Amino acid sequence: MPRAILTLLRLVAAASVLVSPVAAHAQENLTLVVAMDGGTSQSRTCPDEALMTGIMLRVGLNIDAIGIRCRPINANGTLGREFADGSMMGGSGGTVTVSSCPAGAVIVGQGIKKSIMSPSQFTVLGFHCQSWSKSTRTTVGARMFVRAWKMWTLNPYVGDIPDDYCSSPGRPVRRVRTMAGIYVNAIGFTCLTP
């Protein structure tokens, strides 16, 4: 093999080692929990320089629709006022409810469980929050779970809620993915580089 081609191949290999970790971590999907098949694939993402801090739901017997709430990252690293970003994904039934992290905290993981008795329903939908450090622009401290919705039946689930977390404190959640029609059929969060 000519020396010039060999040198070029070595440079390409070295560049891929340097680039691939960044590309691999630019977007990290947490587990997509599927309660039932069907619906269309949709997502909502907080704008650039904003992080997800809450969710909006339309709920009745099932989760009818889901939307996101975000806080912008101010120039000094603090979080701004929470706002709803985009329309809700799913049907128009149910009652609207909003759940958010405490002030100064952002979403860093999900806790979602589907029913064992009825495979077409979720039993718990929640998320994990962690404090946001304005100086390091990362999450710090202990995580806390916020339960946004629980099936109305007396004892709809047994055991722990499966949890899934962002792998880096510098990459909290910025997106919700779903398969939705009349109801929300699948839910998963995505961690992005802020």
C-alpha positions as CSV (number, residue, x, y, z in Angstrom):
1,M,0.0,0.0,0.0
2,P,1.5,3.4,-0.9
3,R,2.7,5.5,2.0
4,A,0.4,8.4,1.3
5,I,-2.7,6.2,1.4
6,L,-1.5,4.5,4.6
7,T,-1.0,7.9,6.2
8,L,-4.4,9.1,5.1
9,L,-6.0,5.9,6.6
10,R,-4.2,6.5,9.9
11,L,-5.5,10.1,10.0
12,V,-9.0,9.1,9.3
13,A,-8.9,6.4,12.1
14,A,-7.4,8.9,14.6
15,A,-10.1,11.5,13.7
16,S,-12.9,8.9,14.2
17,V,-11.6,8.1,17.7
18,L,-11.7,11.8,18.6
19,V,-15.1,12.5,17.0
20,S,-17.1,9.4,17.8
21,P,-17.5,9.9,21.6
22,V,-18.9,13.4,20.9
23,A,-21.2,12.2,18.2
24,A,-22.3,9.2,20.3
25,H,-23.3,11.4,23.3
26,A,-24.8,14.3,21.4
27,Q,-28.2,12.5,21.8
28,E,-29.0,9.7,24.2
29,N,-32.4,8.1,24.2
30,L,-33.6,6.5,27.4
31,T,-35.8,3.4,27.2
32,L,-39.0,3.9,25.1
33,V,-41.7,2.2,27.3
34,V,-44.5,0.8,25.1
35,A,-47.9,0.2,26.6
36,M,-49.7,-0.6,23.3
37,D,-49.0,-0.6,19.6
38,G,-50.2,2.0,17.2
39,G,-50.2,5.8,16.9
40,T,-47.7,8.0,15.1
41,S,-44.2,8.8,16.2
42,Q,-43.9,12.3,17.6
43,S,-41.5,14.3,19.8
44,R,-41.2,17.6,21.5
45,T,-37.8,19.1,22.3
46,C,-36.9,22.1,24.5
47,P,-35.2,24.9,22.4
48,D,-31.4,25.3,22.3
49,E,-30.1,26.6,25.7
50,A,-33.1,25.3,27.5
51,L,-33.7,22.1,29.6
52,M,-36.8,20.1,30.4
53,T,-38.2,20.7,33.9
54,G,-41.7,19.3,33.7
55,I,-44.5,17.6,31.7
56,M,-48.1,18.4,30.9
57,L,-50.6,15.5,30.7
58,R,-54.1,15.0,29.6
59,V,-55.4,12.1,31.7
60,G,-58.5,10.1,32.4
61,L,-58.5,6.4,32.6
62,N,-55.4,6.4,30.4
63,I,-52.8,9.0,29.5
64,D,-54.5,10.8,26.6
65,A,-51.7,13.3,25.7
66,I,-48.3,14.5,26.8
67,G,-46.3,17.8,26.4
68,I,-43.2,19.3,27.8
69,R,-42.2,22.2,30.0
70,C,-38.8,23.8,29.8
71,R,-36.6,26.4,31.5
72,P,-34.1,28.5,29.5
73,I,-30.5,28.7,30.7
74,N,-29.7,32.3,31.4
75,A,-26.4,33.9,30.4
76,N,-25.2,33.6,34.1
77,G,-26.0,29.9,34.2
78,T,-29.2,30.2,36.2
79,L,-32.5,28.8,35.0
80,G,-35.2,31.1,33.7
81,R,-39.0,30.9,34.0
82,E,-40.7,27.6,33.1
83,F,-42.8,27.6,29.9
84,A,-44.8,25.1,27.9
85,D,-43.1,24.3,24.6
86,G,-45.2,23.1,21.7
87,S,-48.5,21.4,21.5
88,M,-49.4,18.3,23.4
89,M,-49.0,14.9,21.6
90,G,-52.0,12.5,21.7
91,G,-55.7,12.8,22.0
92,S,-58.0,15.5,23.3
93,G,-59.7,13.7,26.1
94,G,-58.9,13.8,29.8
95,T,-58.1,16.6,32.2
96,V,-54.9,18.7,32.0
97,T,-52.4,18.3,34.8
98,V,-48.9,19.7,35.1
99,S,-45.9,18.3,37.1
100,S,-42.5,20.0,37.4
101,C,-39.2,19.7,39.2
102,P,-38.7,22.0,42.1
103,A,-37.3,25.5,41.2
104,G,-33.6,25.2,40.3
105,A,-33.8,21.6,39.3
106,V,-34.1,19.8,35.9
107,I,-35.2,16.4,34.7
108,V,-32.4,13.8,34.6
109,G,-34.3,10.5,34.2
110,Q,-37.6,8.8,33.8
111,G,-39.7,6.3,35.8
112,I,-42.4,4.7,33.7
113,K,-44.2,1.5,34.3
114,K,-46.9,-0.3,32.3
115,S,-49.7,-2.5,33.6
116,I,-49.2,-6.2,34.1
117,M,-52.9,-6.8,34.1
118,S,-53.8,-4.6,31.1
119,P,-50.9,-4.5,28.5
120,S,-52.6,-1.4,26.9
121,Q,-52.1,1.0,29.8
122,F,-49.4,2.8,31.8
123,T,-49.6,2.5,35.6
124,V,-47.1,5.1,36.6
125,L,-45.4,8.0,34.8
126,G,-42.8,10.1,36.6
127,F,-39.4,11.6,36.3
128,H,-36.3,12.2,38.3
129,C,-35.0,15.7,39.1
130,Q,-31.6,17.0,40.2
131,S,-30.4,20.4,41.1
132,W,-28.8,22.5,38.4
133,S,-25.4,24.2,39.1
134,K,-25.1,27.6,37.5
135,S,-21.3,27.6,37.8
136,T,-20.6,24.2,36.3
137,R,-23.7,24.0,34.1
138,T,-24.2,20.4,35.3
139,T,-26.6,18.6,37.6
140,V,-25.5,18.1,41.2
141,G,-26.7,16.5,44.5
142,A,-29.3,13.8,45.2
143,R,-32.0,12.8,42.7
144,M,-35.7,13.1,43.6
145,F,-38.6,11.3,41.9
146,V,-41.7,13.3,40.9
147,R,-44.8,11.1,40.1
148,A,-46.8,12.9,37.4
149,W,-49.5,10.2,37.1
150,K,-50.7,7.0,38.6
151,M,-53.4,4.7,37.4
152,W,-56.6,5.3,39.4
153,T,-57.1,1.6,40.4
154,L,-56.4,0.6,44.0
155,N,-53.2,-1.4,43.4
156,P,-52.2,-1.1,39.7
157,Y,-48.6,-2.1,40.1
158,V,-46.4,-4.3,42.2
159,G,-42.7,-3.8,42.8
160,D,-40.3,-1.1,41.8
161,I,-40.8,1.4,39.0
162,P,-38.1,0.9,36.3
163,D,-35.8,3.9,36.2
164,D,-33.6,5.2,33.4
165,Y,-31.2,8.1,33.8
166,C,-29.1,10.4,31.7
167,S,-25.5,9.1,31.7
168,S,-23.8,12.5,32.3
169,P,-24.6,15.4,34.6
170,G,-23.9,17.8,31.7
171,R,-26.6,16.3,29.6
172,P,-30.1,16.5,31.3
173,V,-33.3,15.7,29.5
174,R,-34.5,18.0,26.7
175,R,-37.0,15.8,24.7
176,V,-40.0,13.5,25.1
177,R,-40.6,10.9,22.4
178,T,-44.0,9.2,22.0
179,M,-46.2,7.0,19.8
180,A,-49.6,8.6,20.2
181,G,-53.1,8.5,18.7
182,I,-56.2,8.8,20.8
183,Y,-54.0,7.8,23.7
184,V,-50.3,7.9,24.5
185,N,-49.0,4.4,23.5
186,A,-45.3,4.8,24.2
187,I,-43.1,7.3,26.2
188,G,-39.3,7.8,26.3
189,F,-37.1,10.7,27.3
190,T,-34.0,11.9,25.5
191,C,-30.9,13.5,27.0
192,L,-29.1,16.1,24.9
193,T,-26.0,18.2,25.2
194,P,-27.3,21.5,26.6
